[in-house]
Amino acid sequence: MEVKIEKLSQQELKKRGVFSWPIWEKEVSRFNWYYDQIEQCYFLEGKVILETKDGKKIEFGKGDFVTFPKGLSCVWDIKDPVRKHYNFK
């Protein structure tokens, strides 16, 4: 189960329809999360350190296009307030 982090051009983001996806916002916080579907999102603002069950830490934030796999159980540690477009598959 791999979290995929990409840097996509504005053109590619538009092609995928990212800017029409809903927006989710969250203040600095820490919480458990489980993905029961694949989620793709594009970070407009923020910085997050994601901790997986096996202790791996993955950092992402503003400008990143992130794909979270179905079945991922993790802890979100939001360091800077997050604002992101998101879409479930």
PASEBA-1860 file (N, C-alpha, C; in nm, 3 decimals):
! residues 89
1> MEVKIEKL> 0.084/-0.119/0.000/0.000/0.000/0.000/0.087/0.124/0.000 ~ 0.091/0.188/-0.111/0.183/0.300/-0.127/0.108/0.432/-0.144 ~ 0.150/0.533/-0.069/0.099/0.668/-0.089/0.183/0.728/-0.201 ~ 0.115/0.780/-0.303/0.186/0.833/-0.420/0.178/0.986/-0.418 ~ 0.295/1.052/-0.425/0.301/1.198/-0.423/0.360/1.243/-0.557 ~ 0.287/1.332/-0.624/0.331/1.380/-0.755/0.327/1.532/-0.759 ~ 0.407/1.588/-0.848/0.401/1.731/-0.880/0.343/1.738/-1.021 ~ 0.220/1.788/-1.032/0.156/1.798/-1.162/0.149/1.943/-1.209
9> SQQELKKR> 0.157/1.962/-1.339/0.146/2.097/-1.395/0.002/2.145/-1.381 ~ -0.015/2.278/-1.385/-0.150/2.336/-1.380/-0.234/2.280/-1.494 ~ -0.170/2.259/-1.610/-0.239/2.205/-1.727/-0.291/2.063/-1.698 ~ -0.207/1.981/-1.638/-0.246/1.843/-1.605/-0.357/1.842/-1.500 ~ -0.348/1.930/-1.401/-0.451/1.939/-1.297/-0.586/1.978/-1.359 ~ -0.583/2.073/-1.453/-0.706/2.116/-1.521/-0.764/2.001/-1.604 ~ -0.675/1.930/-1.674/-0.717/1.817/-1.758/-0.789/1.711/-1.674 ~ -0.742/1.690/-1.553/-0.803/1.590/-1.464/-0.928/1.643/-1.392
17> GVFSWPIW> -0.956/1.772/-1.408/-1.076/1.831/-1.347/-1.061/1.861/-1.198 ~ -0.937/1.867/-1.151/-0.908/1.883/-1.008/-0.974/2.007/-0.948 ~ -0.977/2.117/-1.023/-1.027/2.243/-0.967/-1.179/2.246/-0.951 ~ -1.246/2.143/-1.004/-1.392/2.133/-0.983/-1.425/2.037/-0.867 ~ -1.323/1.972/-0.811/-1.345/1.883/-0.697/-1.378/1.965/-0.573 ~ -1.450/1.904/-0.476/-1.479/1.975/-0.350/-1.350/2.011/-0.276 ~ -1.362/2.106/-0.185/-1.247/2.148/-0.103/-1.270/2.107/0.042 ~ -1.164/2.056/0.105/-1.166/2.018/0.246/-1.061/2.102/0.317
25> EKEVSRFN> -1.098/2.152/0.435/-1.005/2.234/0.514/-0.996/2.179/0.656 ~ -0.878/2.188/0.715/-0.860/2.138/0.852/-0.749/2.216/0.919 ~ -0.772/2.251/1.045/-0.673/2.324/1.125/-0.561/2.229/1.170 ~ -0.459/2.286/1.232/-0.349/2.207/1.289/-0.411/2.108/1.388 ~ -0.384/1.980/1.368/-0.443/1.876/1.452/-0.375/1.742/1.424 ~ -0.417/1.642/1.499/-0.363/1.507/1.483/-0.478/1.410/1.502 ~ -0.496/1.317/1.407/-0.609/1.223/1.416/-0.581/1.096/1.336 ~ -0.649/0.989/1.376/-0.642/0.861/1.304/-0.735/0.867/1.183
33> WYYDQIEQ> -0.695/0.799/1.075/-0.778/0.796/0.955/-0.764/0.662/0.884 ~ -0.874/0.617/0.824/-0.875/0.493/0.746/-0.939/0.522/0.611 ~ -0.874/0.478/0.503/-0.925/0.499/0.368/-1.001/0.375/0.322 ~ -1.135/0.389/0.310/-1.214/0.276/0.261/-1.236/0.286/0.110 ~ -1.180/0.391/0.050/-1.179/0.410/-0.095/-1.045/0.474/-0.131 ~ -1.011/0.471/-0.259/-0.894/0.545/-0.306/-0.929/0.694/-0.303 ~ -0.840/0.775/-0.247/-0.861/0.920/-0.250/-0.746/0.986/-0.324 ~ -0.781/1.079/-0.413/-0.681/1.163/-0.478/-0.707/1.306/-0.432
41> CYFLEGKV> -0.601/1.380/-0.407/-0.620/1.518/-0.365/-0.503/1.605/-0.408 ~ -0.534/1.734/-0.419/-0.434/1.834/-0.455/-0.431/1.939/-0.345 ~ -0.313/1.958/-0.285/-0.298/2.049/-0.172/-0.275/2.192/-0.217 ~ -0.369/2.279/-0.182/-0.359/2.422/-0.210/-0.278/2.491/-0.101 ~ -0.289/2.439/0.021/-0.218/2.495/0.136/-0.191/2.383/0.236 ~ -0.093/2.407/0.322/-0.071/2.319/0.436/0.051/2.231/0.429 ~ 0.072/2.163/0.541/0.182/2.066/0.552/0.135/1.956/0.646 ~ 0.154/1.830/0.602/0.109/1.714/0.678/0.222/1.612/0.688
49> ILETKDGK> 0.230/1.548/0.804/0.316/1.430/0.818/0.221/1.314/0.845 ~ 0.220/1.219/0.753/0.134/1.103/0.765/0.216/0.989/0.824 ~ 0.163/0.924/0.926/0.233/0.812/0.989/0.155/0.684/0.962 ~ 0.222/0.585/0.904/0.157/0.458/0.874/0.171/0.363/0.993 ~ 0.094/0.255/0.993/0.097/0.157/1.102/0.236/0.099/1.126 ~ 0.315/0.087/1.018/0.450/0.030/1.031/0.556/0.134/1.069 ~ 0.509/0.255/1.106/0.601/0.357/1.156/0.662/0.447/1.050 ~ 0.625/0.427/0.924/0.678/0.510/0.816/0.615/0.649/0.823
57> KIEFGKGD> 0.697/0.753/0.800/0.646/0.891/0.798/0.661/0.948/0.659 ~ 0.551/1.005/0.608/0.549/1.060/0.473/0.504/1.205/0.485 ~ 0.583/1.297/0.430/0.549/1.438/0.439/0.502/1.490/0.304 ~ 0.395/1.569/0.305/0.344/1.631/0.184/0.271/1.759/0.220 ~ 0.239/1.837/0.118/0.170/1.963/0.144/0.149/2.043/0.018 ~ 0.149/2.175/0.034/0.117/2.268/-0.074/0.185/2.230/-0.206 ~ 0.101/2.219/-0.311/0.153/2.188/-0.444/0.162/2.040/-0.477 ~ 0.137/1.955/-0.379/0.146/1.810/-0.402/0.012/1.752/-0.444
65> FVTFPKGL> 0.018/1.658/-0.539/-0.098/1.578/-0.578/-0.075/1.440/-0.517 ~ -0.163/1.402/-0.426/-0.140/1.280/-0.347/-0.252/1.178/-0.371 ~ -0.213/1.051/-0.389/-0.308/0.941/-0.402/-0.291/0.849/-0.282 ~ -0.401/0.831/-0.206/-0.402/0.743/-0.090/-0.470/0.612/-0.129 ~ -0.406/0.498/-0.104/-0.466/0.370/-0.145/-0.580/0.326/-0.053 ~ -0.674/0.252/-0.110/-0.783/0.192/-0.032/-0.721/0.096/0.069 ~ -0.772/0.100/0.193/-0.723/0.009/0.296/-0.613/0.067/0.384 ~ -0.568/0.189/0.353/-0.461/0.252/0.432/-0.515/0.299/0.566
73> SCVWDIKD> -0.447/0.259/0.672/-0.479/0.305/0.806/-0.359/0.389/0.853 ~ -0.385/0.510/0.901/-0.273/0.600/0.930/-0.312/0.706/1.032 ~ -0.214/0.788/1.068/-0.236/0.905/1.153/-0.198/1.027/1.071 ~ -0.290/1.123/1.066/-0.262/1.252/1.004/-0.211/1.346/1.112 ~ -0.094/1.404/1.090/-0.038/1.503/1.181/-0.025/1.633/1.100 ~ -0.125/1.721/1.113/-0.128/1.845/1.035/-0.044/1.951/1.106 ~ 0.063/1.993/1.039/0.156/2.091/1.095/0.119/2.235/1.058 ~ 0.069/2.254/0.935/0.019/2.384/0.888/-0.122/2.359/0.835
81> PVRKHYNF> -0.218/2.449/0.861/-0.357/2.427/0.820/-0.368/2.385/0.672 ~ -0.454/2.286/0.649/-0.469/2.225/0.518/-0.592/2.278/0.444 ~ -0.573/2.297/0.315/-0.683/2.326/0.223/-0.653/2.246/0.098 ~ -0.744/2.155/0.060/-0.716/2.068/-0.053/-0.842/2.037/-0.133 ~ -0.822/2.013/-0.263/-0.927/1.957/-0.348/-0.917/1.805/-0.329 ~ -1.030/1.737/-0.325/-1.025/1.591/-0.307/-1.130/1.520/-0.392 ~ -1.103/1.393/-0.419/-1.192/1.311/-0.500/-1.175/1.165/-0.460 ~ -1.288/1.096/-0.439/-1.283/0.953/-0.409/-1.313/0.873/-0.534
89> K> -1.241/0.761/-0.549/-1.262/0.673/-0.665/-1.324/0.544/-0.622
END
